[in-house]
């Protein structure tokens, strides 16, 4: 890929910055619930299993939305699709602040999950179209780091707005949702339709051998796709376990009060952002040092998996304190950094069907990880312990790394 003018490079990274902001809004809308989980359980009079049902509904809807919006992203200009889905999920977040029943809460979470699923096909189609292969892991790190920023900001908002009054959590949902409309306007004025339009089919006479082979069926039956299934199920299962249950683990499992829990969640999420951006920078630096793009990503993925694996010590750390904090910070540094490498691997599979491929992978990830929350909630209700589940999921990324190293086929030049 030829070098691009400086003005285009600046514009490209400006657009990546907008993707970061979209991820931030996405996670703020999603993560608000878990940070007030104890209040939600008390106000709606539900147990941990019923709380897990909220995440189950969100996850199943997210799986459906991944396939739906993945297919739409391959056929529609992302410049217009992206703001539409963002405004729709912002609306669902806004309505959450008004619900009065458990059923209403479930419905809001279901539709929030459905529309939030449109974020990733749109964002990854954008980085794929705008960035060369060696820069995609860094670009994807920027996109993914927005999720950490969203998770960082939420505890600060909670600390500033929550009071002892029942329902003081509700305005937070409405404040966050209103930010989405501002982003949508900035996005439309910052992007160009020609850069984000779907790839048009070539005339038969102009198709190369690779173009003919690049079908949706060949993509999802490829060896790379099956390796990515294992990877995405493993890293999503790990990350979303901590996303959903960490506040309750700290508050109910380790005895943190609400302010201490929110303060630690702030620093935990800061470290996830540091780890995410560092992984993207590491892969780019390794490539500049002479490593292939593929092995640069493998090294970054492996380093993050090793950090997360330290969480296996959680059951042997009996109380809160420096030991527990150190282990959780190491998990934070690795957990989110796995995703930019995964996204970059997935962008190698197909040029024309990337949205559908990503949608299928996302659907499989959510369909496997979402039921876990319901059953883990039941396990907590019975055992009163979070430790074993946390230790178990911290081994998932290591399994993904082993599969990646053993079964990823000999690398060909990346799709440009």
C-alpha positions as CSV (number, residue, x, y, z in Angstrom):
1,X,0.0,0.0,0.0
2,X,1.5,3.3,-1.0
3,X,2.2,6.0,1.5
4,X,-0.6,8.5,1.9
5,X,-0.5,12.3,2.0
6,X,-0.1,13.9,5.5
7,X,-3.5,15.5,5.2
8,X,-5.2,12.2,4.6
9,X,-3.2,10.6,7.4
10,X,-4.4,13.2,9.8
11,X,-8.0,12.8,8.6
12,X,-7.7,9.0,8.9
13,X,-6.7,9.2,12.6
14,X,-9.3,11.8,13.3
15,X,-11.9,9.3,12.1
16,X,-10.3,6.6,14.3
17,X,-10.7,9.1,17.2
18,X,-14.4,9.3,16.4
19,X,-14.5,5.5,16.4
20,X,-13.0,5.7,19.9
21,X,-15.7,8.1,21.0
22,X,-18.4,5.8,19.6
23,X,-16.9,2.9,21.6
24,X,-16.9,5.1,24.7
25,X,-20.6,5.9,24.3
26,X,-21.3,2.3,23.5
27,X,-19.8,1.1,26.8
28,X,-21.1,3.9,28.9
29,X,-24.6,2.9,27.8
30,X,-23.8,-0.7,28.5
31,X,-21.8,-0.5,31.7
32,X,-23.9,1.8,33.7
33,X,-26.2,-1.1,34.8
34,X,-23.4,-3.2,36.3
35,X,-22.0,-0.3,38.3
36,X,-25.4,0.1,40.1
37,X,-26.1,-3.7,40.2
38,X,-26.6,-3.8,43.9
39,X,-29.1,-0.9,43.7
40,X,-30.9,-2.6,40.8
41,X,-31.2,-5.9,42.6
42,X,-32.6,-4.1,45.7
43,X,-35.0,-1.8,43.9
44,X,-36.4,-4.5,41.6
45,X,-36.2,-7.2,44.3
46,X,-34.2,-9.7,42.2
47,X,-31.5,-12.3,43.0
48,X,-28.2,-12.9,41.2
49,X,-29.7,-15.4,38.8
50,X,-32.4,-12.9,37.7
51,X,-29.7,-10.2,37.4
52,X,-27.9,-12.7,35.1
53,X,-31.0,-12.9,33.0
54,X,-30.6,-9.2,32.1
55,X,-27.2,-10.0,30.7
56,X,-28.5,-13.1,29.0
57,X,-31.2,-11.1,27.2
58,X,-28.7,-8.4,26.3
59,X,-26.2,-11.0,24.9
60,X,-28.7,-13.0,22.8
61,X,-30.0,-9.8,21.3
62,X,-26.4,-8.7,20.7
63,X,-25.8,-12.0,18.8
64,X,-28.8,-11.4,16.6
65,X,-27.8,-7.8,16.0
66,X,-24.2,-8.9,15.1
67,X,-25.5,-11.1,12.2
68,X,-28.1,-8.5,11.1
69,X,-25.9,-5.5,11.1
70,X,-22.9,-7.4,9.8
71,X,-24.9,-8.2,6.7
72,X,-26.3,-4.7,6.4
73,X,-22.8,-3.2,6.7
74,X,-21.6,-5.2,3.7
75,X,-24.3,-3.7,1.6
76,X,-24.8,-0.2,3.0
77,X,-22.6,2.8,3.3
78,X,-21.3,2.9,6.8
79,X,-21.3,6.6,6.9
80,X,-25.1,6.5,7.2
81,X,-25.6,3.2,9.0
82,X,-23.3,4.0,11.9
83,X,-25.1,7.1,13.2
84,X,-28.5,5.4,12.8
85,X,-27.6,2.4,15.1
86,X,-25.9,4.7,17.6
87,X,-29.0,6.9,17.9
88,X,-31.1,3.8,18.3
89,X,-29.1,2.3,21.1
90,X,-28.8,5.7,22.8
91,X,-32.6,5.8,22.8
92,X,-32.8,2.4,24.6
93,X,-30.3,3.7,27.2
94,X,-32.5,6.8,27.7
95,X,-35.6,4.7,28.2
96,X,-33.9,2.6,30.8
97,X,-33.9,5.5,33.1
98,X,-37.7,5.4,33.1
99,X,-38.5,1.7,33.6
100,X,-40.4,0.7,36.7
101,X,-40.7,-3.1,36.3
102,X,-38.3,-6.0,35.9
103,X,-39.9,-6.9,32.6
104,X,-39.4,-3.3,31.3
105,X,-35.7,-3.5,32.4
106,X,-35.2,-6.7,30.4
107,X,-36.9,-5.3,27.3
108,X,-34.6,-2.2,27.4
109,X,-31.5,-4.4,27.8
110,X,-32.6,-6.6,24.9
111,X,-33.1,-3.7,22.5
112,X,-29.9,-2.0,23.8
113,X,-28.0,-5.2,22.9
114,X,-29.6,-5.5,19.5
115,X,-28.7,-2.0,18.4
116,X,-25.3,-1.8,20.1
117,X,-24.3,-4.8,18.0
118,X,-24.1,-2.5,15.0
119,X,-21.2,-0.7,16.4
120,X,-18.5,-3.3,15.7
121,X,-19.3,-4.1,12.1
122,X,-19.3,-0.4,11.3
123,X,-16.2,0.4,13.2
124,X,-14.1,-2.5,11.8
125,X,-15.3,-1.9,8.3
126,X,-14.0,1.7,8.8
127,X,-10.5,0.7,10.1
128,X,-10.3,-1.9,7.3
129,X,-11.0,0.6,4.6
130,X,-8.8,3.4,6.0
131,X,-5.7,1.7,7.4
132,X,-3.0,-0.5,5.9
133,X,-2.5,-4.0,7.4
134,X,0.5,-3.0,9.6
135,X,-1.5,-0.2,11.2
136,X,-4.8,-2.0,11.8
137,X,-3.9,-3.5,15.2
138,X,-3.1,0.0,16.4
139,X,-6.2,1.4,14.8
140,X,-8.3,-1.3,16.4
141,X,-6.6,-0.6,19.7
142,X,-7.8,3.0,19.4
143,X,-11.3,1.8,18.7
144,X,-11.2,-0.8,21.5
145,X,-9.7,1.6,24.0
146,X,-12.9,3.6,23.8
147,X,-14.7,0.8,25.7
148,X,-12.2,1.2,28.5
149,X,-12.7,5.0,28.6
150,X,-16.4,4.5,28.8
151,X,-15.9,2.1,31.7
152,X,-13.5,4.6,33.3
153,X,-15.9,7.5,33.1
154,X,-19.0,5.7,34.5
155,X,-17.6,5.2,38.0
156,X,-16.7,8.9,38.1
157,X,-20.2,9.9,37.1
158,X,-21.7,7.5,39.6
159,X,-19.5,8.9,42.4
160,X,-20.6,12.5,41.5
161,X,-24.3,11.8,41.1
162,X,-25.4,8.9,43.3
163,X,-27.1,9.7,46.6
164,X,-28.8,7.6,49.2
165,X,-32.2,8.4,47.5
166,X,-33.8,5.5,45.7
167,X,-33.7,6.0,41.9
168,X,-30.7,8.4,41.9
169,X,-29.1,6.1,39.3
170,X,-31.8,6.9,36.7
171,X,-30.6,10.3,35.4
172,X,-27.2,8.9,34.5
173,X,-28.8,6.8,31.8
174,X,-30.4,9.8,30.3
175,X,-27.3,12.0,30.5
176,X,-25.2,9.4,28.7
177,X,-27.8,8.8,26.0
178,X,-28.0,12.4,25.0
179,X,-24.3,12.4,24.0
180,X,-25.0,10.1,21.1
181,X,-26.9,12.7,19.1
182,X,-23.8,15.0,19.2
183,X,-21.5,12.2,18.0
184,X,-23.9,11.4,15.1
185,X,-23.7,15.0,13.8
186,X,-19.9,15.2,14.1
187,X,-19.5,11.8,12.3
188,X,-21.6,12.8,9.3
189,X,-19.7,16.1,8.8
190,X,-16.3,14.3,9.3
191,X,-16.6,11.4,6.9
192,X,-17.1,11.0,3.2
193,X,-19.4,8.5,1.5
194,X,-16.8,7.5,-1.1
195,X,-14.4,6.2,1.6
196,X,-16.9,4.1,3.4
197,X,-19.1,2.7,0.7
198,X,-19.4,-1.1,0.3
199,X,-16.9,-2.7,-2.0
200,X,-18.7,-3.1,-5.4
201,X,-18.7,-6.5,-7.1
202,X,-16.2,-6.8,-9.9
203,X,-17.3,-7.7,-13.4
204,X,-16.6,-11.3,-14.1
205,X,-13.9,-10.5,-16.7
206,X,-12.0,-8.4,-14.1
207,X,-12.1,-10.9,-11.3
208,X,-8.8,-12.5,-10.1
209,X,-8.6,-16.0,-8.7
210,X,-8.7,-14.6,-5.2
211,X,-11.8,-12.6,-6.0
212,X,-13.6,-15.7,-7.2
213,X,-12.6,-17.6,-4.1
214,X,-13.7,-14.8,-1.8
215,X,-17.2,-16.0,-1.1
216,X,-19.1,-15.9,2.2
217,X,-19.3,-19.7,2.3
218,X,-15.6,-20.1,1.7
219,X,-14.9,-17.6,4.4
220,X,-16.9,-19.3,7.2
221,X,-15.6,-22.7,6.2
222,X,-11.9,-21.7,6.3
223,X,-9.5,-22.9,8.9
224,X,-8.9,-19.3,10.0
225,X,-12.5,-18.8,10.8
226,X,-12.6,-21.9,13.0
227,X,-9.5,-20.7,14.9
228,X,-11.2,-17.3,15.3
229,X,-14.3,-19.0,16.7
230,X,-12.2,-20.4,19.6
231,X,-10.5,-17.1,20.1
232,X,-13.5,-14.9,20.2
233,X,-15.5,-17.3,22.5
234,X,-12.5,-17.4,24.9
235,X,-11.7,-13.8,25.1
236,X,-15.3,-12.6,25.2
237,X,-16.1,-15.1,27.9
238,X,-13.3,-13.8,30.0
239,X,-13.8,-10.0,29.4
240,X,-17.6,-10.0,29.8
241,X,-17.3,-12.1,33.0
242,X,-15.3,-9.3,34.6
243,X,-17.4,-6.6,33.0
244,X,-20.6,-8.0,34.5
245,X,-19.5,-9.4,37.8
246,X,-16.5,-7.4,39.0
247,X,-18.5,-4.7,40.8
248,X,-20.5,-7.3,42.7
249,X,-17.4,-9.4,43.3
250,X,-15.8,-6.4,45.0
251,X,-18.8,-5.3,46.9
252,X,-20.4,-8.5,48.0
253,X,-17.5,-11.0,47.6
254,X,-14.7,-8.8,49.1
255,X,-16.7,-6.4,51.3
256,X,-15.9,-3.1,49.5
257,X,-18.3,-0.3,50.2
258,X,-19.9,1.4,47.2
259,X,-17.5,4.3,47.0
260,X,-14.4,2.1,47.3
261,X,-15.8,-0.3,44.7
262,X,-16.4,2.6,42.2
263,X,-13.0,4.0,42.9
264,X,-11.3,0.7,42.2
265,X,-13.4,0.2,39.1
266,X,-12.0,3.5,37.8
267,X,-8.4,2.4,38.2
268,X,-9.2,-1.1,36.9
269,X,-10.6,0.4,33.7
270,X,-7.8,2.9,33.4
271,X,-5.4,-0.1,33.3
272,X,-7.5,-1.9,30.6
273,X,-7.1,1.2,28.4
274,X,-3.4,1.3,29.0
275,X,-3.1,-2.4,28.1
276,X,-5.2,-2.0,25.0
277,X,-3.3,0.9,23.6
278,X,0.0,-0.6,24.6
279,X,-0.8,-3.8,22.7
280,X,-1.5,-1.9,19.5
281,X,1.7,0.1,19.9
282,X,3.7,-3.1,20.6
283,X,2.5,-4.8,17.5
284,X,3.4,-1.8,15.3
285,X,6.8,-1.5,16.9
286,X,7.5,-5.2,16.5
287,X,6.6,-4.9,12.8
288,X,8.9,-1.9,12.4
289,X,11.7,-4.0,14.0
290,X,11.4,-6.7,11.3
291,X,8.7,-9.1,12.6
292,X,6.0,-10.1,10.2
293,X,2.6,-8.5,10.8
294,X,1.1,-11.9,11.9
295,X,3.8,-12.7,14.4
296,X,3.7,-9.2,15.8
297,X,0.1,-9.7,16.6
298,X,0.7,-13.2,18.0
299,X,3.3,-11.8,20.4
300,X,1.0,-9.1,21.6
301,X,-1.8,-11.6,22.0
302,X,0.4,-13.9,24.0
303,X,1.6,-11.2,26.3
304,X,-1.9,-10.2,27.2
305,X,-3.0,-13.8,27.7
306,X,-0.1,-14.3,30.2
307,X,-1.2,-11.2,32.2
308,X,-4.8,-12.4,32.4
309,X,-3.7,-15.9,33.5
310,X,-2.4,-14.4,36.8
311,X,-6.1,-14.1,37.8
312,X,-6.1,-17.8,38.5
313,X,-4.6,-16.9,41.9
314,X,-7.8,-15.1,43.0
315,X,-9.3,-18.0,45.1
316,X,-6.1,-18.1,47.2
317,X,-6.3,-14.4,48.0
318,X,-8.6,-14.5,50.9
319,X,-9.3,-10.7,51.5
320,X,-9.0,-7.4,49.8
321,X,-5.7,-5.5,49.9
322,X,-2.6,-5.0,47.8
323,X,-2.3,-8.6,46.7
324,X,-5.8,-8.7,45.3
325,X,-5.5,-5.3,43.7
326,X,-2.2,-6.2,42.0
327,X,-3.6,-9.4,40.5
328,X,-6.7,-7.6,39.3
329,X,-4.6,-4.8,37.7
330,X,-2.6,-7.4,35.8
331,X,-5.8,-9.0,34.6
332,X,-7.0,-5.5,33.5
333,X,-3.7,-4.8,31.6
334,X,-4.2,-8.0,29.5
335,X,-8.0,-8.5,29.2
336,X,-8.8,-5.7,26.7
337,X,-5.5,-5.9,24.8
338,X,-6.5,-9.3,23.4
339,X,-9.2,-7.7,21.2
340,X,-7.2,-5.5,18.8
341,X,-5.2,-8.5,17.8
342,X,-8.3,-10.6,17.3
343,X,-9.9,-8.0,15.2
344,X,-6.8,-7.7,13.0
345,X,-6.8,-11.5,12.5
346,X,-10.4,-11.4,11.6
347,X,-9.8,-8.7,9.0
348,X,-7.7,-11.2,7.0
349,X,-10.5,-13.5,6.2
350,X,-12.5,-11.7,3.5
351,X,-12.6,-8.4,1.6
352,X,-16.2,-8.4,0.5
353,X,-17.9,-10.2,3.4
354,X,-16.1,-8.8,6.4
355,X,-19.3,-7.5,8.0
356,X,-21.1,-10.9,7.8
357,X,-18.0,-12.8,9.0
358,X,-17.6,-10.4,12.0
359,X,-21.3,-10.7,12.6
360,X,-21.2,-14.5,12.7
361,X,-18.1,-14.5,15.0
362,X,-19.8,-11.9,17.3
363,X,-23.0,-13.9,17.4
364,X,-21.2,-17.1,18.4
365,X,-19.3,-15.2,21.1
366,X,-22.4,-13.8,22.6
367,X,-24.5,-16.9,22.4
368,X,-21.8,-18.8,24.3
369,X,-20.9,-16.2,26.9
370,X,-24.4,-14.8,27.7
371,X,-25.9,-18.0,29.2
372,X,-22.8,-18.1,31.5
373,X,-24.1,-15.1,33.4
374,X,-27.4,-16.8,34.3
375,X,-25.7,-20.0,35.5
376,X,-23.0,-18.1,37.3
377,X,-25.6,-16.0,39.1
378,X,-27.2,-19.3,40.3
379,X,-23.8,-20.6,41.4
380,X,-23.3,-17.4,43.5
381,X,-26.7,-17.7,45.1
382,X,-25.9,-21.3,46.1
383,X,-22.2,-21.0,47.1
384,X,-21.9,-17.2,48.0
385,X,-18.5,-17.2,46.2
386,X,-17.3,-15.5,43.0
387,X,-13.8,-16.9,43.2
388,X,-13.9,-20.1,41.3
389,X,-15.6,-18.7,38.2
390,X,-13.1,-15.8,38.0
391,X,-10.1,-18.1,38.2
392,X,-11.6,-20.4,35.5
393,X,-12.2,-17.6,33.0
394,X,-8.7,-16.2,33.4
395,X,-7.4,-19.4,31.7
396,X,-9.6,-18.9,28.6
397,X,-7.1,-16.6,26.7
398,X,-4.3,-19.1,27.2
399,X,-6.4,-21.7,25.5
400,X,-7.1,-19.3,22.7
401,X,-3.3,-18.6,22.3
402,X,-2.5,-22.3,22.1
403,X,-5.2,-22.8,19.4
404,X,-3.9,-19.8,17.5
405,X,-0.3,-21.0,17.5
406,X,-1.1,-24.5,16.6
407,X,-3.8,-24.2,14.0
408,X,-3.5,-20.8,12.2
409,X,-2.5,-21.6,8.6
410,X,0.8,-20.5,7.1
411,X,0.3,-16.8,6.7
412,X,-0.2,-15.3,3.2
413,X,0.1,-11.5,2.6
414,X,-2.6,-9.7,4.4
415,X,-5.7,-8.5,2.5
416,X,-5.2,-4.9,1.4
